[in-house]
Amino acid sequence: MPHFFQFETDFVDSLHCIPMQVRMKLDSCGIKLKLTHWHQFNQQERQALVAMPVITADDIETYRQYLRHLVHKYTDTLPSDLPIDPDPAWIDATKIPPTIQEKAQELGASLTVIQWASLTPLQRFALIKLSRPSHENKNFLPALKEFQLV
């Protein structure tokens, strides 16, 4: 079942931006999808990318091939491959990545391992993405609030 966060509500209806659940799937299947590619997909294709499961190895490969097909269909090129982390940080409920603690401390907050463990993998993934220095971090605090961490 697709899940959107409250901090994503400003674009959920149009899917103008790539939602966190799709970003997690991209990391899982090793594809770098540019926002310009995403904007070329029609609404049904975006919805399919939201809805398609990425749980089993077959799911991941199906998702990867569908995504490669879509990018090629619209750009006549293939998307870049990314290395797939065999042990992604969002799966480990026992260790809070330093970037998250650093970003939380900038906002006067801190997270405990118990709080981190109480989050879903998708919530942990979102916080990891939102805490990266290269990412626009305006949604980090709203995410902390939504996840009842502050």
N, C-alpha and C positions, 0 to 999 in steps of 0.2 A: 504494500500500500504506500503510495507516495506520501512523503511528509515534508511540509514546508515549515520553516521557522517564522515566528512573528516578525523578526527583523528582515525577512524577505517579502513581506506582504505588499510592499510598494511595487513589486514587479511580477508577482505570482500569476495574476490573470493573463498578462501578456507574455510572460516568460521572456521578457526583454533581456534579462541577465541570466547567467547560468546559475541555477540553484545549487545549493550545497550538496544535495543528494546526487546530482549529476556530476559535480566536481569530484565527489568521492568515487563514483564509478569510473571517471576518467583516470584517476590515480590507480584504481584497481586494474584497469585494462591497459595502462601504459600508453595513453594517447594524450597529446597536447592539443587541446582544442582552443582555437583563437575565438575571441568574441565576435570577430568579423565573420567567421564561419558560422557560428551560432545564429547570427542575425540573418544569414541567408536561408536557413532552414525554415520550412513553413510550420505553422502551429501544430499540425498533426505529427510532424517529424520530431519537434521538440517534445511534445507530449509522450511520444513513443520512447524517447531517450530518458524521460523522467520515469516512465512506468516499467520499462524493461528491467528484469532482475539481473543482478550481478552477484550471484552467490556461489554457484559451482564453477568449475573450470570451463564447462561447456557454455554457461551463461556469459562468462567473461569473454570468451572467444566470439560468441554470437554478437555481443554488444560491440566489441572491437571491430568486427567485420562490417556491421551495420553503420557504425560511425565513419569508418574509412570510406564506405560506399557513398554516404551522404556528402562528405567533404569533397570527394572526387567528382560527384555529380554536379556540384555547384562551382568548383574551382578548377577542375581538371588537374588537380594536384592531390597528393596524399598528405594527411596530417603527420606531424612529427611524432616519432615514438619517444616515450619517456621510459626510464628504467622503472620496473615495478619493484617496490620495496617488499621483500618477502616477509618482513616483520614490521608492519607500519605502526607508528606511535599511537594511533588512535585505537588500536586493538589492545594495547597494554594498559590495563586499568590500574596497574600498581605503580606507575612512574609518570609524573607530570613533566612534560617537556619544559626545559628552561625558558623557552620563548614565551610560554604561557604565564609562568610565574613572573617573569620580567614585565610583561605587558600589564598583568594584574597589579603588580606593585606600583607601576606608573600611575595607576588609577586609585591607589590607596587600598587595594584589596590583596588578599592572598587566598590560595586554594589549598585544601588539605587533600591527602591521598584518598580519604573516605569520600569527599565530595567528587573527586575525579572518578573514582570507581563507581559512583552512583549514576554517572552519565552514560548515555547510550554511545556506541561507537560513532554514530553520526554526529552527536553533540560534541564529542571529543575531537572529531575531524574538523568540525566547524571552528572550534576554538583554536586549533592548530593553524588552520588557514588564516583566521582573522588576526592571529598574533604575529604573523610573519612580518619582518621589517619592510619587505617589498610590497606588501598588501595595504590597500587603504583600510585603516583600522577603525573606521567610524562605527562599525557594527559590533566591535568587541564588547564594549560595555552593555549595549542592549542584549547581546547574547548571554553575558554573565547574569544579567537580571532575569532574562527569560528562563534560564536554566536554574534559577533560584540559588545562585552562588554568591550574590551580594544583596 
